[in-house]
Amino acid sequence: MLNSTSKGNINNMDPAKAANKGALGGYSGDDSQKDQHMIHHGTFNDDASIVVAKNHEDEHDLSKYSVPALLFSLSLVVTLGILGGRAAESLKVPNMIGMLVTGLVLRNMFRGVILPTPHAWTTPLWTMALSAVTARAGLSLQTAVIRANFQATILLGAVPVIVESIFLASLIGLVFHMSTPWCFTLAFGVASVSPGVVVPLLLNLIDRPGWKGSRVPPLLLAATGLDVLIATAGFGISLAAIFGHAHENDFSSSSSSVIEAIEHASWLTRAVEELFLGIGGGTLFGVFGIFMARSHFSEIVCTISVFCMSTLFMMVLKAQGFPGAASSCVIVCWAILANTWEREAIEAANKRLKLIWNLAEPFLFPLIGSSVCLVEIRPIVLILSVLCVFASICVRMAISFFTAQLAGLTIDEQIFTCGIWTGKASVQAALSTTTMELVQQYKLQNTAADEYSQIVFACMVSAIMLGGPFAAWWVSVFGQKGNTEDAGHATDTDKNTAKD
């Protein structure tokens, strides 16, 4: 770590110990507080980068691995991950969980064979997967459904994710002694429902006899888009509060007063930029999609063109440090198209996006699992992460139940909603490595920022392992015709509800 008594001097404290102390024991003394302040806001001088780079562990240096070895490791993880996903499906477990567990087991049991995959390889694949799943969430934001269930959509799409984020951020702050921006970055990332889990479960229910005509699946599909939009925007704004405009400035050559001014304002300006780029970019691509459709281009050309352009823009935004704007842009774009394209075109586009997601999924979950090296994460961090996420899911269930009650849903619909609304996987998988990538970009390995990014990652993985399977199990139990017949045929009158 740095000794802040004089700018650029080096403390003799072991960086790994300093990081551990920052994550679970907090910092003490003026020097550590100032150093922690720099880590939280991204104002790192060149001396810090040099020192940290020298302390970077050799096992993370991918340059010592040959390209054929990395390709072999990647192909092995993907291939076995697909088989693990199919095995999970045979056990009535979501295939993404089987893929994730397969990657996790391979990485920790065969460390000499399964190598860490370079971020330059995984980032495009993960971005494509995130773009596909958020696009499907955007297609669910149809004004006809929202108008018919406006109050319920707003309540279920906003209240649970906001309450869970606040609760989890407070809990993480108490347990890990992380700063407020770090806590909310973690909390918003974990709190989001996953379109990769919720959307397929709801679409499968729509075709069942007991669910035909039910208001619940369309309502939750619309609320899913709003939930993801709030969570990803909050994630990006919180991340901006941590790193600010550090990548745009050479703080080592600036006066301390200028540094303090930029630190104070950067999170606010970046928040505005997140909203502007997300909404503005999404609107631009949405209008482009409308123009193509009205110019009589075929549906496949329109869908692929809009998807490629929005995905490329998402990559650019993520590379520039705007993950919230990247996701928001895609959701806004496809939400516009969901309300302007013909119904047949929307359904066809949804099928193509589902196909893209299915193709990208084997490159997402197995690689996420293989990036978790349990030896490098302290057991106490894993245990506390699981417990915090478990508590967060319990709170979300309770809030979702009472929110559904306020929205006017029946008791059966409330029970069903509070369980499926815990589904977490694809969004968490796509966002889980964002903070670690920024830590590597700013050369902050073996600092408190590195430790915090690992905690964020551990909580994201815990959310995937807990939320996804639980939501699938809940739907298998409470989504059967006999258990949800009232919900499937519920109307606005008590008489019809009782009759059903």
N, C-alpha and C positions, 0 to 999 in steps of 0.2 A: 504494500500500500504506500501511498504518498505521505510524506510528512509535510503538513501544510504550514509549518512555522515559517518557512521560506518557500516561495513558489518554485516548484520543480525539484526540490530536494527529495531524497529517497529515505524512507524509514526502513529499519532493519527487520520489521515484522514480516513474518512469512505470509505471503499473499493468500495462500489457502486457508491458513488459520484466521486471517483477518476476514475473509469472506464468510467463514463459518460463524465467526463471532457476530458479524453483521446480520446474518440471517436469523439466528436464534437467540442471541444474547444482547443485541443492540450494540451501540457504540458509546464510548465514554470519552470525555475530554474534548477540548476545543479542536484539536487536530483531527480527530476521527469524525467529529460532527461536520467539519468543513469538507473533509474528504467524502463523507456520505452525501453531503449536499451536492457536490459535483457529480457524483454517480447518479443521483436521482434526476438531475436536470440535464445531464449529457454535456456538461461543460468540462471537457477533459483536455489538458494541455498535451503538447507533443511529448514531454518527458514521461508523462504517465503512459502514453501509448507504447513508448520504447521499452519501459520497464516491464509492462505487462506482456508485451510480445516476447521478451526474453524468458519470462516465466511460463510461457505457454507449454503445456505438456506435450511430449513427443508423440504420444499415442494418438493425438488429434491431428498430427501433421500428415496429411494425405499425400504429400509429395513423395513419401518413401514407398508408396504402393504403386505398382505398375497398373496401367490402364486395363490390360487383360484380367488382372486379379480383381480389380474393382468391378469389371463387367461380369465376371463369373459370380462374384458375391451378389451383385444386384439381380442377376438372372435366377440364381438359386433362391433368394429370398422371395422374389415375385412368384416363381413357379410353386414353391412349397406353400406360399401364402394362399395361392388360389386353391390348392388342395385342402389346406386348413379351413378355408372358407366353406368349401363344399362339405367337409366333415361337420362343421358347425351347423350348416343347414339341415343335415340329416338328423341332428339332435334338436331341431326346432329352435336353434339359437341363431341370431343374425350373423350372416356370413362375415360381416366386417369385424366382429369380435373374434371369430376364428382366425382371420387374417392377422389381426393385431397380436393375438397370443402367439401365433406361429412365429412372427417376426421377433417377438420378445424372447421366446425360447431359443431360437437360433442364435441371436446375438449374444446371449449370456451363457450358452452351453458350448458354442463353437466359435469362440472369439478369434481363434487363429485363422478361421476360414471366412466367417462373415465379417466383412470390413465395414467401417463407417462410410456411408455413401456421400460423395461430395455434394454440398448444397447447390452448386452450379448445375448439377444433374437433377436434383429433386425439386428445386423451386419451380421450374416450368410445369412439371407434372402435377405438383400439388396445387399450383395456381389454376391449371385447367380443371382439376377436380372441384376446387372451390367455386370456380366460375359456373360450372354446370349445376352444382347443387343450389347455389344462390339464385341462379337464373330460374330454376324450377320454383323456388320460393317466391320469386317475383311474379311468375305466371299465376300464382295463387291469389295475388292481390287484385281481384276483380271488383270493380265498383258496384256491380249489381249485387254481389254477395255481401259486400260491406254495407251497402245502403239497407239491405234487408235485415242485417244483424249489426247495425252500426255500433250500438252501445256494447254488445257482447264482444264484438271484434276488438274494439279499442281496449276494453277491460282485460280480456284474456291475452291480447298481444302486447300490452304495456305493463300492467300491474305486476304479474309474477316475475318478469325479467328484471324490473327495476328493484322490487323488494328483495329478490334473491341476491342481486348484485350488491346492494347496500349491506345486507346481512353478511354475505361472504367477505366483502371488503373489510368490514369491522372485525370479523373473526380472524381473518388472516393477519390483520394488523396486531391483534392481541397475541396470536400464537407465534408468528415469525418476526414481529417487530419491523415490518417493512413500512416504507413511507406510503402516504395516501395514493400517489399516482401508481405505484407498483401494485398496491392492493386492488385498486379499481381496474387496472389492466388485467390482472388475473381474474377478478370477479366477473367482469363483463364477458370475458372469453369463456368462462365456465358456465355462466348463467344462460347462454343462448340455447334454445332448443335446436335440434339438428334436423334440417330438412331431409338429410339422408336416412334418418330413422323414422321421423314422424310422417313425412309425405308418403312413402311406400305403404306404411301401415294403414293410413287413412284411405289411400286409393284402393287398397285391397278390400277394405270394409265396404266401400261404396257399392261393389258388385254383389254383396251378400244380400239374400232376401230380407233379412231382418233389419237391414240398414237403408234400403231403398226409400227415398223420400225424406230421410233424416236430415235435419239441419246441422247436426254436429260435425260431420266430415268437412263440408264446405266452410263452415264457420272456423274450424281449427286450421284449415288450409290457409285461409286469409289471415288469421291471427299469427300463423307461423312466419309469414313474410314480414309482418310488423315487428314481431319478436326479434328476428334475425337482424332487421334493419337497426333497431335500437341498440342491440348488443354489439354489433360490429362497429357502429358509429361511436358508441361509448368506449369500445376497446381502442379504436384509433385515436380518439381525443385523449384518453388516459396515457397512451403510449407517447403522444406528442408532449404531454406534461413531463415525461421522464427525459426524453432525448432532445426535445425542443428543436432548435435549428442548429444543433451542434455540427451536422454534416455540411452546413453552408458557411461556417465561419472558422477562421483560424484564431482561436482564443489565446493562443500562446503569444501572439503579437499585439493583443488588445489590452487596453488599460482595465483595471479591476472595476471601475465604475461602469464602463461600457458593458463588461461581462455581466455585471449584476442587472443592468437594465434589460439586456437581452434575455437573461434567465427569467426575469419577472414577467416579461411580455410574451415570450415564445409560445408558452402553452396556449395562451388565448388566441394568438394569431394562427397557430397551427390548427386549433379547433375550428376557427372560421374557414381555414383552407380545406379542412376535412369535409365540412358540410358543403362548401362551394364546389369543390372538385367532384364530390360524390353525386350531388343533385344535378349540377351542371353537366357533368360528363354523361350521366345516365340519361338526362333529357336529350342531349345531343344525339346519342346513339339511338334512343327511342324514336326521335323524329326521322333519323336516317332509315330505320326499319319501316316506319310508316310510308316514307317516300318510295322505298323499294317495292313494298306490297302494292301500292297504288300505281306503280309503273309496270305492273303485271309481270314482275319476276316470279319465278316458281317459288313455292314455299320452301323447298330445300335450299335454294340459293339465298333466300332472305334469312333463313335460320342460321345457316353456316356463316354467312357474311357478318351478321350481327354478332354471333357468338365469337368469331375469330377477332373482330375488332374490339369488342368489349373485354375479351380475355387478354389481348395484347395491352390494352390500356390498363387493365388491372395489374399486369406484370410491371408496367412502367410506374404506376402509383406505388406498388409495394417496394420497388427498387428505390424510390425516392422517399420512402418512409411514411407512406399514407395508407396503411392497411385498412383503416376504417372507411376511407373514401373509396378504396378499391372495391370492397364488398358492396357498399351503398350504391356505387355507380351501376353495378350489374343488376342489383335488385330494382332500382328505379327504372333502368332501361327496359327490362322485361315486364315490369308492372305496366308501363305505358303501352307496350305491345299487347299485353293481355287484355287491354280495354279498347284496342283499336283494330286489331286483326280479326279476321273471320274466325268463327268458332272452330271450323275444321282445321284451319291453319294453326290455331293455338294448340289443339290436341296433337297435331302432327309434330309441331315444334317440341312439345313436352316429351313425346316419344323419342325424338332424336337427342334431346338433352339427357334423357334417361340412358340412352345407349352410350353417349359420351361418358356419363358418370360410371356406368358399368365397366367401360374400357379403362378408365383412369383409376378406378377403385383398387385394383391389385397393385398399383404403384403408390398408393397412398397409405393404406392401413398396414400392410406388411413392413413397409419402410419406416413408418412411424414406430412400430414395435421394435424393429431392429436398431433404431436410434437410441433406445433406452438401454443403457449399460448400468445394471444394478450395482456393479462394483463402484462406479463413480458417484452414485447417489447415496448419501448416508441413510441408513435404515430409519432413523428418527424422522427424516424429511418425508420419506415415503409413507410412514405410518400416520404422521400428522396430516399429510396431504389427503390421504384417504378419509380420515375422520372428518376433516373440514368439509370435504366435498359431500360426504354422507349427510352431515348436518345440513348442508345447503340444500340438498335434494329433499330432505324431510320438510324444511321450511317452504320450499317451492310447492310441494304437494299440498301443504296446509293452505297456503295463500291461494293456490289455484282452485282448491275446493270452495273456499269462501268467495272468491272472485266469480266463479261459475254460478254460485248461488245469487250473487248480486246481478249477474247477467240474465237471470231468469231461467236458467237451465233446471231440469228436473233432477231429483236426487240421483237417479241412475246415470244421467249425463254428467253430473258433478263428480261422481265416483270415477267414471271412465276418464274424464278430462284430467283429473288430478294425477292419474297414473301415466297416461300417454304424454303428458306435458313435461315429463322428466327425461324424455329421450334426448340423449346427447351423444354425438359421435363425429359427424363429418365437419362441422364448423370448428369444433375443438381440435380435430386432427389437422385441419388446414392452418389454424392460428397457433398451434402449440409451439412451433419452432420459430415464430416471428421474433420474439425477444432474444433468443439465442443467436439468430442470424444477425441481429443488430449488435449484439455483444461482440461477435466475431468481426463485424464490419468496422467497429470502432476500436478493435484490438483491446478488449477489456477482460480477457480471460484471467481467471484467478483473482478477480476483484469481487466486491460485494454484488456488483451488477451481474456478474456471472452466476453467483450463488442464487440471486433472486430469479434469474431466468430459468435456472434448473427447478426452482420451486414452482414457478409458473407452469413449466413443462410437466412436472410431476402431478400437479393438480388437474391439468388438462387430460392427461392419460387416465387418472383416477376417475374423472367424469365420464370418459368413454367406457371404461370397464364397468362402472356402476350404472350409469344412466341408460345406455343402449339396451343391455340385456333386461333390465328391470322393466323398461317401457314395453319391450316385445312380450315379456311374460305377462304383464298387466293386460295387454290387449288380448292375448290368448285366453286369459281367464274371464275378463269382463267384456270382451268383444264378441262373445258367442251370442247367437241369436236368442237363446233362452235367457241370458243375463241382461240383454240390452234391448229387448223387444219394445219396452216402454219408450226407451230413448230413440229407437229407430222409427217409431210411429207417433212420437209425441206431437201434439198440436197445441194450440193456444188455449184449449178448454180442458178443464179437469175431467169432464165426462169422457172425452175421447182418450185421454191419457189413461184413465182407469180401465176403459174398454180394451185398450191395447195390452 
